[in-house]
Amino acid sequence: MSSPSSSPKASAAGRLTRLGPDTLRCTACSADLALSAQIISKGFTGRYGRALLVAPPASAAADDEDGDGADASLLNIRIGRLENRQLVTGWHVVADISCGSCSKKLGWKYVDAKEKSQKYKVGKYILETERVMTYRSWGDDGAAVAVGGGGSSGGLYKQHSRTSSDNVSFDSEDEDECDDIFAGTWDARAVAQRRAEMIAAVRADE
């Protein structure tokens, strides 16, 4: 069993490694919406339960004329009409957002806030955790493995059904693995099995 490390190691023979950063995707059509790194907080509440507060891409915010990021946008979304809405933290001006590909409602954008203490939300987005999923891609010996919440990779990746526990290292960006580490129950064999099941689920959906 390999010992945990703080980050995925460089690719070696037979070792799984990340091919790119994690992304947030629409659960209905798998359209990319944002990078997982754009998540500011996971402690917000939306219409359907837990929600993420997500910042627009740094490049888009930098190009915003006002410099506050209010006009910057996420990928593949449509922004609805503005409306005053009373939320848990007070009155805000918001606009509902939906997927630009399948039109599924995803959350809303904060356009303005009445309270000074809430101004930090302006230009940022609420994404419902029931409406988005995290998508990860892994590579093994030059071939890619798509791992996500059911999203299709469009046939660009080759799947491998077998994942050896001898070559599994700790993934510091996986919440389940972080929980296992803190609980002292992280096990390479169990992690390998879980990843294999996720890969199998992706193959079944395709």
N, C-alpha and C positions, 0 to 999 in steps of 0.2 A: 504493500500500500504506500503510495507516495504521500509525502507530508505536504500540508497546505502551504501556499505562498501568497504574498500580498497581491499578486497580479498574475494573469496568464503568462506562462513562459513562452519564449520564442519557439517557433516551429522546429520540431525535430522529427526523426523518422517515426511514423506511427502516432504522433502526438496531435491532439486536436488543438487548434488555435483560432482565435477570432479573425475573421476576414474584414470586418469593418465595425463601425460603432453601432450600438443598439439604436433602433428607431421605434417610434410610436406609429401604429397603423390603425386605420379604420377596421373594426371587426367585421363589417359587412362586406367590404370589397377589397381590403388589404392595401388601400392607397396610403402612401407615406404621408405623414402629417408633420412630424418633427423628429429631432434627435432626442433620445432619452436624456442626454446631457442638458437639454433645455428645461428640464423639470426643476422648478424652484421649490415646490412643496407638494407633499402627498397628503397633507392634512386638511384639505378643503372638502366642502360638501356641495354636491350638485343636485339636480332634480331627482336622480335615481340612486343616491347614496354617495360613496366616496368619490372624490374628484382630484385631479391634478391641477396645480397652477403652473402654467408653462409660459416661458418667455419666447418672444419671436427670435428668429435667427439673428446672431450678432451682426452679420453683414447687412441685413435688412434694417435693423435698428440704427446702424451707423449711417445709413443712407437717408434716414428720416429727416426731413427738413427742420423740424422743431427740435430734434435731438432727444425727445422723450420716448421714442419708440412707439408712440400711439398709432402711427400710420403703418407700422411694419406688420407683416402678416405671416402666418404659418403657411405651409405648403398645402395645396389641393383643398382649400376650404372656400366656402361662400359665406359672406357676412351679411346678415339680415339688417332690418331697419333698427334704428336707435330707439330705445325706450327707457323710461325711468322705472327702476325696479327696486323694491325694498328687500334686501337680503339680510342675512343674520347680522352682518356688520354695519348695517345702515343702508341709506339710499345711494344707489349707483346708477350711472347711465351705462347701459349694456347693449350689446347686439348679439343675438343668437347666431351661432355658427353651425354650418352643416358641411358634410363631405362634398367636395367639388365633383366627385366621381359618381356617387350613388345617392346623394342628397340626404343621407341619414343625419339627424341632429346629433351633434357631438358635445355641445356645451354652449359657452358664450364668451364674448370678448368684453373686457372692461374698457370703456371709452372715457369715463370720467367718474370721479368719486366726490361726494359732498363733504365728507369728513377729511381733514388734512392728514390724519393718521392712516387713511386708506388710499392715499394718492399713489403709493408704490405699486398698486395693482394696475394702474392705467397703462393700456397698451399690451397687457398680458391676457392670457386665455385660460379658461376653465375647460378641461377635457374630462368627461365622465369616464370613470374606470370601467363601466359596463359597456362603453361604446368604443374604447380603444384597447389595443394590445401591444405588448412589447415584442419586437421581432429581433432575433439574434441569428447570426450566420457564423458557422464554424467551418474550418478547413482541416483536412487530414491528408497528408502526402500530396498536396496540390489540388485535391478535389474538395468541393464545398459541400457543407451540410447546412441546410436551412432549418432553423429551429425557431418556432414562434407559437402564437396562440391559435394556430389554424390557418395562417396565411399561406398562400401559394407563392412559390418563387418563380412561376412562369416557365418552368423547365430549364432554368439556367444552372441549377445545382444538381449534382449527383448525390444521392442519398446512400448512406452506409448504415446497415442495420446492426452492425456489431461495433461496440465501443469497449475497448479493453480498459479495465480498472487500473492496469499497470501504468497507463499513460494519461491518467486523469489528474489534473491539478485544480486547486481551489479557484473558483470564479468569484472575485470580490464584488462583482456587479449583479450577482444573482441573489435576490432577497432570501430565497429558501436556503441557499448554501450559507449565507451570512448568519441566519437563524441557527443553523446546525452548528456552525463554528462557535457561536456564543454559548450554545447549550452543551458543547463538548461532544456532540454526536455526529460530526462530519465524518463520512466514510466514503472512500473512493469507489468501492464496489457499488454502494447504494446510489451514489451520484451517477456512475456510469450507467446503471440500470435506468435511472430516471431520464437521463439524456437520450438513451436508446428508445424509450417509450415515446418521448416527445418527437423524435425523428420519425418513428413509425406512424405517429398520429398525422404528421405532415404528409407522409407518403399516402396515407389512406384518404386524406382530403383531396389530394391531386388525382 
